Amino acid sequence: MRICVVSFSPTGVTERLAQSVAETLAAELAGKACCGGAAPHIERIPYTLPGERVELRFAPEAVVIAAAPVYAGRLPNKLLPELQVKLAGSGTAALAVCTFGNRSCGEALRELVLLLEQNGFCPLGAAAFAVQHAFTGRVGTARPDAADQSESARLARQAAAKLEQGAAPLAVDHSPIGPYYTPLKADGTPAKFLKAKPVLDPARCDSCGRCAQCCPMGSIDPATHQTVGVCIKCQACIQACPRGARSLADPDFLSHVAMLEQNFAARRADNVVLL
Ligand SMILES: Cc1cc2nc3c(=O)[nH]c(=O)nc-3n(C[C@H](O)[C@H](O)[C@H](O)COP(=O)(O)O)c2cc1C
């Protein structure tokens, strides 16, 4: 049996969580009849960079863990159309995993489960985990932590039991997915930073090129290190820069971050959504 971890994860948190779900699942299934008495093989399939987002077709015997962060209460809008056309199962068992930055998972988890269902997968379980927000270390600080890890192990154990029993797929609400969340500023009015891009401090940049290599949109010019294309504010280039040469200085973006720090710093109790 192959356990395939397909993750879109610009700053790496989602991928690490999905990988730990896969490891628990593999340990639970090792030696069981549903995987032929052998130990399942975990296959990491990063789906973050433009060149990684290829067409994937999965056989019925595979188990797919599909993982993505929550952006504005939904699946990232630049990723969604690609997932819709490129990810296909053939009755393949699947788990949906989302991470969100301690504000709200919104509709993203249900959206991912419905997408898997529409694309020929058989979703057996789904969970959304509150984690440290990519915009600020003051929201969801240091998560996932030990409690989150035990929740992710619980998802994996439930999925293993369902696989062994040949259980029915998740029953999900099929009503239309709601709108994207409108980010707010500290004063409660809408924050408009859709077109904002990171600024580069040329005095700090030593042209290592990491920013251009990690941009999921391929939007950073490898020669100038300027963001020349669409920026989804994922924070990958900012976090990857070893010299702190990149930052998002847009006033509306900074005000949204301040709003998150004011209102969503406390650890959420309802951190995990299990469907
Ligand atoms: C553009 C953007 C939008 C986000 N929107 C939300 C949101 O609506 N709710 C929330 O709780 N967290 C939100 N987050 C936080 C991410 O879901 C969280 O940081 C996630 O773990 C990042 O995943 P990654 O490390 O795999 O890139 C957002 C982050 C980004 C970059």
The ligand as an SDF file (V2000), in Angstrom:
LIG
                    3D

 31 33  0  0  0  0  0  0  0  0999 V2000
   -2.7540   34.5150    2.4110 C   0  0  0  0  0  0  0  0  0  0  0  0
   -3.0830   33.8540    3.7180 C   0  0  0  0  0  0  0  0  0  0  0  0
   -4.3940   33.8130    4.1590 C   0  0  0  0  0  0  0  0  0  0  0  0
   -4.7080   33.1770    5.3690 C   0  0  0  0  0  0  0  0  0  0  0  0
   -6.0060   33.1240    5.7770 N   0  0  0  0  0  0  0  0  0  0  0  0
   -6.3090   32.5040    6.9500 C   0  0  0  0  0  0  0  0  0  0  0  0
   -7.6540   32.4230    7.4160 C   0  0  0  0  0  0  0  0  0  0  0  0
   -8.6100   32.8190    6.7560 O   0  0  0  0  0  0  0  0  0  0  0  0
   -7.8830   31.8700    8.6420 N   0  0  0  0  0  0  0  0  0  0  0  0
   -6.8800   31.4150    9.4270 C   0  0  0  0  0  0  0  0  0  0  0  0
   -7.1330   30.9890   10.5450 O   0  0  0  0  0  0  0  0  0  0  0  0
   -5.5840   31.3990    8.9710 N   0  0  0  0  0  0  0  0  0  0  0  0
   -5.2840   31.9430    7.7680 C   0  0  0  0  0  0  0  0  0  0  0  0
   -3.9940   31.9500    7.3180 N   0  0  0  0  0  0  0  0  0  0  0  0
   -2.9650   31.2220    8.0690 C   0  0  0  0  0  0  0  0  0  0  0  0
   -2.5760   29.9150    7.3790 C   0  0  0  0  0  0  0  0  0  0  0  0
   -3.6930   29.0870    7.1980 O   0  0  0  0  0  0  0  0  0  0  0  0
   -1.5030   29.1730    8.1740 C   0  0  0  0  0  0  0  0  0  0  0  0
   -0.4430   30.0400    8.4240 O   0  0  0  0  0  0  0  0  0  0  0  0
   -1.0250   27.9240    7.4340 C   0  0  0  0  0  0  0  0  0  0  0  0
   -0.5520   27.0010    8.3710 O   0  0  0  0  0  0  0  0  0  0  0  0
    0.0760   28.1470    6.4460 C   0  0  0  0  0  0  0  0  0  0  0  0
    0.4120   26.8980    5.8670 O   0  0  0  0  0  0  0  0  0  0  0  0
    1.8500   26.5350    5.2870 P   0  0  0  0  0  0  0  0  0  0  0  0
    2.8540   26.6850    6.4210 O   0  0  0  0  0  0  0  0  0  0  0  0
    1.7190   25.1260    4.8820 O   0  0  0  0  0  0  0  0  0  0  0  0
    2.1470   27.4710    4.1790 O   0  0  0  0  0  0  0  0  0  0  0  0
   -3.6720   32.5710    6.1280 C   0  0  0  0  0  0  0  0  0  0  0  0
   -2.3600   32.6400    5.6820 C   0  0  0  0  0  0  0  0  0  0  0  0
   -2.0590   33.2510    4.4890 C   0  0  0  0  0  0  0  0  0  0  0  0
   -0.6260   33.2370    4.0250 C   0  0  0  0  0  0  0  0  0  0  0  0
  1  2  1  0
  2  3  1  0
  2 30  2  0
  3  4  2  0
  4  5  1  0
  4 28  1  0
  5  6  2  0
  6  7  1  0
  6 13  1  0
  7  8  2  0
  7  9  1  0
  9 10  1  0
 10 11  2  0
 10 12  1  0
 12 13  2  0
 13 14  1  0
 14 15  1  0
 14 28  1  0
 15 16  1  0
 16 17  1  0
 16 18  1  0
 18 19  1  0
 18 20  1  0
 20 21  1  0
 20 22  1  0
 22 23  1  0
 23 24  1  0
 24 25  2  0
 24 26  1  0
 24 27  1  0
 28 29  2  0
 29 30  1  0
 30 31  1  0
M  END
$$$$
